[in-house]
């Protein structure tokens, strides 16, 4: 039982109340016995003095010394009568029991009357000590009986209390387990008393909470999965928009130049028809054509590179089968696909990977992982007006030839330990006002787990951050839906 539990407090209070009642009852009994002894002695004294005065009246009238002394000696045998003094008024004769046998507590004096005329006096001295001695014995018996009764009561309370306490402790244990997310915890039901009804009510409530919790967890998992899929599609959509923008410029320039060349060709054709073409006109037209075609070729080449890279990425997203990946060109293709998104910002993204490094893995999952980590660094690592460096690095693990390392590091502001503990939790973000959804790194952690790898983050404030991934060189042959 806990030191300061309510059960301990109730037990102490009940014991204290029983003991206090016993003390008060005993004290009251002592007061009553003492008062009864004092008042009883006074009543006894009054009665004795009246009876002796009446008994002595004829004896004193006749001056019967022998009878008077015998009566005095007989009464002196009463332990409460410590002194008896009888005195005759006319002759001054006196009869006593000798010296007092003890201290006097009370004294009574009464006249000895014959026909209404006093012929003497009687004086009695009484002591309370015999009654006090008897009262002490009574108090001892009373205290002993109180202790016996108290022991019986406490023993009965202890037996009953232990039964109640054991049930309450089991109920408290069930509540503690339930609050620690052990939602299958139930209270034991014994009998049909108040505690049993309380246990039944708790069990019914716990069953409802468990059912609602399972339903909510299932709904949250489904919605989180949908949000993650939406986040992935949004990323692909963002890349599509960026690639479309990048393609628009060279294609637009090519269309403009070809239109201009078509107009120039018509001019030359018209001049030839009229016989007005000079060698100088032909040389100028050929020079313009060569220059324009060079611009068109360069623009279309850039467009072809963007389309090829996006085709590879798009194919990886649709069917993410395990295949051989040359990591250096693959990572460069991923970074190139992010160029339109990162173009307005001064950050520099570079790739550090051996050119002959090959893995057998799922390109779509790796593309999503690298993209999310680079965009996470772009969004969170640097202040709005700052510039920085992001490095994507990959190599064979030096301590395990069947695994490879993939890291994304930045030289930004870094993170405190509190943020690092929560960074892979769904919907946790420090830049919600700047468009962060809190799903990017959660998606990364999920994909890394799907590929059979691990991910760790290392960061210090002011010293940047690094995300270290350890993945198998040959990934599990299980395509992921992205």
C-alpha positions as CSV (number, residue, x, y, z in Angstrom):
1,X,0.0,0.0,0.0
2,X,1.3,3.4,-0.8
3,X,2.6,5.4,2.1
4,X,0.2,8.3,1.6
5,X,-2.7,6.4,0.0
6,X,-6.3,7.0,0.9
7,X,-6.5,3.5,2.3
8,X,-3.8,4.2,4.8
9,X,-5.4,7.5,5.8
10,X,-8.8,5.8,6.3
11,X,-7.2,3.0,8.3
12,X,-5.4,5.4,10.6
13,X,-8.5,7.5,11.0
14,X,-10.7,4.5,11.9
15,X,-8.1,3.3,14.4
16,X,-7.8,6.7,15.9
17,X,-11.5,7.1,16.2
18,X,-11.9,3.7,18.0
19,X,-9.0,4.5,20.4
20,X,-10.4,8.0,21.0
21,X,-13.9,6.6,21.7
22,X,-12.4,4.1,24.2
23,X,-10.4,6.8,25.9
24,X,-13.4,9.2,26.2
25,X,-15.6,6.4,27.4
26,X,-13.1,5.3,30.0
27,X,-12.5,8.9,31.1
28,X,-16.3,9.4,31.4
29,X,-16.6,6.2,33.5
30,X,-13.8,7.3,35.8
31,X,-15.4,10.7,36.4
32,X,-18.8,9.0,37.0
33,X,-17.2,6.6,39.5
34,X,-15.4,9.3,41.4
35,X,-18.5,11.5,41.6
36,X,-20.6,8.5,42.7
37,X,-18.0,7.7,45.4
38,X,-18.0,11.3,46.7
39,X,-21.8,11.7,46.7
40,X,-22.3,8.2,48.0
41,X,-20.0,8.9,51.0
42,X,-22.0,12.1,51.7
43,X,-25.3,10.2,51.7
44,X,-23.7,7.4,53.8
45,X,-22.5,9.9,56.3
46,X,-25.9,11.6,56.6
47,X,-27.7,8.3,57.0
48,X,-25.2,6.9,59.6
49,X,-25.3,10.0,61.8
50,X,-29.1,10.0,61.8
51,X,-29.3,6.3,62.6
52,X,-26.7,6.5,65.4
53,X,-28.3,9.5,66.9
54,X,-31.6,7.7,67.1
55,X,-30.0,4.5,68.4
56,X,-28.0,6.3,71.1
57,X,-30.8,8.5,72.4
58,X,-32.3,6.0,75.0
59,X,-28.8,4.7,75.9
60,X,-27.4,8.2,76.6
61,X,-30.7,9.1,78.5
62,X,-30.1,6.1,80.8
63,X,-26.3,6.6,80.8
64,X,-25.8,2.9,79.8
65,X,-22.0,3.2,79.3
66,X,-21.5,-0.5,78.4
67,X,-24.2,-0.4,75.6
68,X,-23.0,2.9,74.3
69,X,-19.4,1.7,74.0
70,X,-20.4,-1.5,72.4
71,X,-22.5,0.3,69.8
72,X,-19.6,2.7,69.1
73,X,-17.2,-0.2,68.8
74,X,-19.5,-2.0,66.4
75,X,-19.9,1.0,64.2
76,X,-16.2,1.5,64.2
77,X,-15.8,-1.7,62.3
78,X,-17.1,0.2,59.2
79,X,-13.9,0.9,57.2
80,X,-15.4,4.2,56.0
81,X,-15.9,5.4,59.7
82,X,-12.5,6.6,60.9
83,X,-13.8,8.4,64.1
84,X,-16.9,8.3,66.4
85,X,-17.4,10.7,69.2
86,X,-20.5,10.6,71.5
87,X,-20.8,13.3,74.2
88,X,-23.4,13.6,77.0
89,X,-24.6,17.2,77.5
90,X,-25.3,17.3,81.3
91,X,-22.5,15.3,82.8
92,X,-19.9,15.8,80.2
93,X,-19.4,12.1,79.7
94,X,-17.8,11.0,76.4
95,X,-17.6,7.8,74.4
96,X,-15.2,7.3,71.4
97,X,-13.6,4.5,69.3
98,X,-10.2,5.7,70.4
99,X,-7.8,7.5,68.0
100,X,-9.0,8.1,64.4
101,X,-8.1,5.1,62.1
102,X,-7.4,7.3,59.1
103,X,-7.7,10.8,57.6
104,X,-11.1,12.3,57.6
105,X,-12.6,13.2,54.2
106,X,-16.0,14.4,55.5
107,X,-17.5,15.0,59.0
108,X,-21.0,15.0,60.3
109,X,-22.3,16.2,63.7
110,X,-25.9,15.7,64.9
111,X,-27.7,16.2,68.2
112,X,-29.0,13.3,70.2
113,X,-32.7,14.1,71.0
114,X,-35.2,12.8,73.5
115,X,-38.7,14.3,73.2
116,X,-37.2,17.1,71.2
117,X,-34.6,18.0,73.8
118,X,-30.9,17.6,73.1
119,X,-29.2,15.3,75.6
120,X,-25.9,15.0,73.7
121,X,-24.1,15.1,70.4
122,X,-22.6,12.5,68.0
123,X,-19.8,13.3,65.6
124,X,-18.7,11.0,62.7
125,X,-15.6,11.3,60.6
126,X,-15.6,9.4,57.3
127,X,-12.9,8.6,54.8
128,X,-13.1,8.3,51.0
129,X,-10.1,6.1,50.8
130,X,-12.0,2.7,50.9
131,X,-14.3,3.9,48.1
132,X,-11.3,5.2,46.1
133,X,-9.6,1.8,46.5
134,X,-12.7,0.1,45.3
135,X,-12.9,2.6,42.5
136,X,-9.3,1.9,41.4
137,X,-10.2,-1.8,41.2
138,X,-13.3,-1.0,39.1
139,X,-11.2,1.2,36.9
140,X,-8.6,-1.5,36.4
141,X,-11.4,-4.0,35.4
142,X,-12.9,-1.3,33.2
143,X,-9.6,-0.6,31.4
144,X,-8.9,-4.3,31.0
145,X,-12.3,-4.8,29.5
146,X,-11.8,-1.8,27.2
147,X,-8.5,-3.1,26.0
148,X,-10.1,-6.5,25.3
149,X,-13.0,-4.9,23.5
150,X,-10.6,-2.6,21.6
151,X,-8.6,-5.6,20.6
152,X,-11.7,-7.5,19.4
153,X,-12.9,-4.4,17.4
154,X,-9.5,-3.8,15.9
155,X,-9.1,-7.5,15.0
156,X,-12.5,-7.4,13.4
157,X,-11.7,-4.2,11.5
158,X,-8.4,-5.5,10.4
159,X,-9.9,-8.7,9.0
160,X,-12.7,-6.7,7.2
161,X,-10.2,-4.0,6.2
162,X,-7.8,-6.5,4.6
163,X,-10.6,-7.9,2.5
164,X,-11.6,-4.4,1.4
165,X,-8.0,-3.2,0.9
166,X,-7.1,-6.3,-1.2
167,X,-10.0,-5.6,-3.5
168,X,-9.3,-1.8,-3.7
169,X,-5.6,-2.5,-4.4
170,X,-6.6,-4.9,-7.2
171,X,-8.9,-2.2,-8.6
172,X,-6.2,0.5,-8.3
173,X,-3.8,-1.8,-10.1
174,X,-6.3,-2.3,-12.9
175,X,-6.7,1.5,-13.3
176,X,-2.9,1.9,-13.3
177,X,-2.5,-0.7,-16.0
178,X,-5.3,0.9,-18.0
179,X,-3.7,4.4,-17.8
180,X,-0.5,2.8,-19.1
181,X,-2.3,2.0,-22.4
182,X,-3.1,-1.6,-21.3
183,X,-6.7,-1.2,-22.5
184,X,-7.5,-4.8,-21.9
185,X,-7.1,-4.3,-18.1
186,X,-10.3,-5.1,-16.2
187,X,-11.3,-4.9,-12.5
188,X,-12.1,-8.1,-10.6
189,X,-15.8,-8.5,-9.7
190,X,-16.4,-10.2,-6.3
191,X,-19.9,-10.5,-4.9
192,X,-22.7,-7.9,-5.4
193,X,-21.7,-5.0,-3.2
194,X,-20.8,-1.4,-4.0
195,X,-17.2,-2.2,-5.0
196,X,-18.5,-4.9,-7.4
197,X,-20.9,-2.4,-9.0
198,X,-18.1,0.1,-9.3
199,X,-15.9,-2.6,-10.9
200,X,-18.7,-3.5,-13.3
201,X,-19.1,0.1,-14.3
202,X,-15.4,0.6,-14.9
203,X,-15.2,-2.6,-16.9
204,X,-18.0,-1.5,-19.2
205,X,-16.4,2.0,-19.6
206,X,-13.0,0.4,-20.3
207,X,-14.5,-1.9,-22.9
208,X,-16.1,1.1,-24.7
209,X,-12.9,3.1,-24.5
210,X,-10.9,0.1,-25.8
211,X,-13.3,-0.3,-28.7
212,X,-13.3,3.4,-29.5
213,X,-9.5,3.5,-29.2
214,X,-9.1,0.6,-31.7
215,X,-11.5,2.3,-34.1
216,X,-9.7,5.6,-33.8
217,X,-6.3,4.1,-34.2
218,X,-7.5,2.2,-37.3
219,X,-9.0,5.4,-38.7
220,X,-5.9,7.5,-37.8
221,X,-3.6,4.8,-39.5
222,X,-5.8,4.9,-42.6
223,X,-5.9,8.7,-42.8
224,X,-2.2,9.0,-42.1
225,X,-1.5,6.5,-45.0
226,X,-3.8,8.5,-47.2
227,X,-2.1,11.8,-46.2
228,X,1.3,10.2,-46.8
229,X,0.2,9.1,-50.3
230,X,-1.2,12.6,-50.9
231,X,2.1,14.1,-49.8
232,X,4.0,11.8,-52.2
233,X,1.7,12.7,-55.1
234,X,2.0,16.4,-54.1
235,X,5.8,16.0,-54.3
236,X,5.6,14.4,-57.8
237,X,3.1,17.2,-58.8
238,X,5.6,19.8,-57.6
239,X,8.3,18.2,-59.6
240,X,6.1,18.1,-62.7
241,X,5.3,21.8,-62.3
242,X,9.0,22.6,-61.9
243,X,10.0,20.5,-64.9
244,X,7.2,22.0,-67.0
245,X,8.5,25.5,-66.1
246,X,12.0,24.5,-67.0
247,X,10.9,23.0,-70.3
248,X,8.8,26.0,-71.2
249,X,11.8,28.3,-71.6
250,X,13.9,26.3,-74.1
251,X,10.8,25.1,-76.0
252,X,9.4,28.7,-76.2
253,X,12.8,30.0,-77.4
254,X,12.9,27.2,-80.0
255,X,9.4,28.0,-81.2
256,X,10.3,31.7,-81.5
257,X,13.6,31.0,-83.3
258,X,12.0,28.5,-85.8
259,X,9.2,30.9,-86.5
260,X,11.8,33.6,-87.2
261,X,13.8,31.2,-89.4
262,X,10.6,30.3,-91.3
263,X,10.0,34.0,-92.0
264,X,13.6,34.6,-93.1
265,X,13.3,31.5,-95.4
266,X,10.2,33.0,-97.0
267,X,12.0,36.3,-97.5
268,X,14.9,34.4,-99.3
269,X,12.5,32.4,-101.3
270,X,10.7,35.6,-102.4
271,X,14.0,37.2,-103.3
272,X,15.1,34.1,-105.3
273,X,11.8,34.2,-107.2
274,X,12.4,37.8,-108.1
275,X,16.1,37.3,-108.9
276,X,17.1,39.8,-106.1
277,X,19.2,37.4,-104.0
278,X,22.8,38.4,-103.6
279,X,25.6,36.2,-102.4
280,X,25.8,38.5,-99.3
281,X,22.1,37.7,-98.5
282,X,22.7,34.0,-98.8
283,X,25.7,34.1,-96.5
284,X,23.8,36.2,-93.9
285,X,20.8,33.8,-94.1
286,X,23.1,30.8,-93.6
287,X,24.9,32.4,-90.7
288,X,21.6,33.2,-89.0
289,X,20.3,29.7,-89.7
290,X,23.4,28.1,-88.2
291,X,23.3,30.3,-85.1
292,X,19.5,29.8,-84.6
293,X,19.8,26.0,-85.0
294,X,22.6,26.0,-82.4
295,X,20.3,27.7,-79.9
296,X,17.4,25.4,-80.8
297,X,19.6,22.3,-80.5
298,X,20.9,23.4,-77.1
299,X,17.4,24.2,-75.8
300,X,15.9,20.9,-77.1
301,X,18.9,19.0,-75.7
302,X,18.2,20.5,-72.2
303,X,14.5,19.6,-72.7
304,X,15.4,16.1,-73.6
305,X,17.5,15.7,-70.5
306,X,14.7,16.9,-68.3
307,X,12.2,14.6,-69.9
308,X,14.5,11.6,-69.7
309,X,15.2,12.2,-66.0
310,X,11.5,12.7,-65.3
311,X,10.6,9.6,-67.3
312,X,13.0,7.5,-65.2
313,X,11.6,9.0,-62.0
314,X,8.0,8.6,-63.1
315,X,8.6,5.0,-64.1
316,X,10.2,4.3,-60.7
317,X,7.1,5.8,-59.0
318,X,4.7,3.7,-61.0
319,X,6.4,0.4,-60.8
320,X,9.1,0.3,-58.1
321,X,10.7,-3.0,-58.9
322,X,14.1,-3.9,-57.5
323,X,16.8,-3.3,-60.1
324,X,20.4,-2.4,-60.5
325,X,21.1,1.2,-59.7
326,X,24.3,3.1,-60.5
327,X,24.2,5.4,-57.5
328,X,26.2,8.3,-58.8
329,X,24.1,9.0,-62.0
330,X,20.9,8.1,-60.1
331,X,21.6,10.6,-57.3
332,X,22.6,13.2,-59.8
333,X,19.3,12.6,-61.7
334,X,17.4,13.1,-58.4
335,X,19.2,16.3,-57.6
336,X,18.7,17.5,-61.2
337,X,14.9,16.9,-60.9
338,X,14.9,19.1,-57.8
339,X,16.7,21.9,-59.6
340,X,13.5,23.7,-60.7
341,X,12.2,23.7,-57.1
342,X,15.5,24.8,-55.6
343,X,16.4,27.3,-58.4
344,X,15.0,30.4,-56.7
345,X,17.1,29.8,-53.5
346,X,20.8,30.2,-53.0
347,X,21.4,26.8,-51.5
348,X,23.9,24.5,-53.3
349,X,23.1,20.8,-53.6
350,X,26.0,18.4,-54.5
351,X,26.5,14.6,-54.8
352,X,29.4,12.7,-53.4
353,X,29.4,9.1,-54.6
354,X,31.8,6.8,-56.4
355,X,31.0,6.5,-60.1
356,X,31.2,2.7,-60.1
357,X,29.0,2.2,-57.0
358,X,26.1,-0.2,-57.8
359,X,23.3,-1.4,-55.6
360,X,20.2,-3.6,-56.2
361,X,17.3,-1.6,-54.8
362,X,14.0,0.1,-55.4
363,X,14.6,3.3,-57.3
364,X,11.2,4.8,-56.5
365,X,11.7,4.4,-52.7
366,X,15.3,5.8,-52.9
367,X,14.1,8.7,-55.0
368,X,11.4,9.5,-52.4
369,X,13.9,9.2,-49.6
370,X,16.5,11.5,-51.1
371,X,14.0,14.0,-52.4
372,X,12.3,14.3,-49.0
373,X,15.6,14.7,-47.1
374,X,16.9,17.3,-49.5
375,X,13.6,19.3,-49.4
376,X,13.5,18.9,-45.6
377,X,17.0,20.5,-45.4
378,X,15.9,23.2,-47.9
379,X,12.8,24.0,-45.9
380,X,14.1,23.7,-42.3
381,X,17.9,23.9,-42.1
382,X,18.5,27.4,-43.2
383,X,17.1,30.8,-42.2
384,X,14.8,32.4,-44.8
385,X,17.5,34.8,-46.0
386,X,20.5,32.5,-45.6
387,X,22.4,30.3,-48.1
388,X,23.9,26.9,-47.3
389,X,25.2,23.6,-48.7
390,X,23.5,20.3,-48.9
391,X,25.5,17.2,-49.7
392,X,24.1,13.8,-50.7
393,X,26.7,11.1,-50.1
394,X,26.6,7.3,-50.6
395,X,29.1,4.5,-50.3
396,X,29.6,0.9,-49.3
397,X,29.4,0.4,-45.5
398,X,33.1,0.0,-44.3
399,X,32.0,-2.5,-41.6
400,X,29.5,-4.5,-43.6
401,X,30.0,-5.4,-47.2
402,X,26.3,-6.3,-47.6
403,X,25.1,-2.8,-46.7
404,X,25.6,0.7,-48.0
405,X,25.4,4.1,-46.4
406,X,23.3,7.0,-47.7
407,X,23.5,10.4,-46.0
408,X,22.2,13.9,-46.5
409,X,24.0,16.6,-44.5
410,X,23.7,20.3,-44.3
411,X,25.6,23.2,-42.7
412,X,22.4,24.9,-41.4
413,X,21.2,26.0,-38.0
414,X,20.9,22.5,-36.5
415,X,18.4,21.1,-34.1
416,X,18.1,20.8,-30.3
417,X,17.7,17.3,-28.7
418,X,13.9,17.8,-28.1
419,X,13.2,18.2,-31.8
420,X,15.5,15.3,-32.8
421,X,13.4,13.0,-30.5
422,X,10.2,13.8,-32.4
423,X,11.4,14.5,-35.9
424,X,10.2,11.2,-37.4
425,X,6.7,11.4,-35.8
426,X,3.8,12.0,-38.2
427,X,2.6,15.6,-38.4
428,X,5.5,17.0,-36.3
429,X,6.9,20.1,-38.0
430,X,8.7,23.3,-36.9
431,X,7.7,25.2,-40.0
432,X,4.0,24.7,-40.4
433,X,3.6,28.4,-41.3
434,X,6.1,27.9,-44.2
435,X,4.2,25.0,-45.7
436,X,5.5,22.1,-43.6
437,X,3.1,19.2,-43.2
438,X,5.1,17.1,-40.8
439,X,4.9,14.0,-43.0
440,X,8.1,14.2,-45.1
441,X,10.4,12.6,-42.6
442,X,7.7,10.2,-41.4
443,X,7.5,9.0,-45.0
444,X,11.3,8.7,-45.1
445,X,11.3,6.5,-41.9
446,X,8.5,4.3,-43.2
447,X,10.3,3.8,-46.6
448,X,13.6,3.1,-44.9
449,X,11.9,0.4,-42.7
450,X,10.3,-1.1,-45.8
451,X,13.7,-1.4,-47.5
452,X,15.0,-3.2,-44.4
453,X,17.3,-0.3,-43.3
454,X,17.8,2.1,-40.4
455,X,17.9,5.9,-40.1
456,X,19.5,8.1,-37.5
457,X,19.8,11.9,-37.2
458,X,22.8,13.7,-35.7
459,X,22.6,17.4,-35.1
460,X,23.9,20.2,-32.9
461,X,22.6,23.8,-32.8
462,X,24.7,26.0,-35.1
463,X,26.6,23.0,-36.6
464,X,24.1,21.6,-39.1
465,X,22.4,18.2,-39.3
466,X,23.1,14.9,-40.9
467,X,20.7,12.0,-41.7
468,X,22.5,8.7,-41.8
469,X,20.8,5.7,-43.5
470,X,22.1,2.2,-43.5
471,X,20.4,0.1,-46.3
472,X,21.0,-3.4,-47.7
473,X,23.0,-3.6,-51.0
474,X,20.3,-6.0,-52.1
475,X,16.9,-4.8,-51.0
476,X,14.0,-7.1,-50.2
477,X,12.3,-8.2,-53.4
478,X,9.0,-6.5,-52.4
479,X,7.9,-3.5,-54.4
480,X,6.4,-0.7,-52.4
481,X,3.3,1.3,-53.6
482,X,4.3,4.9,-53.9
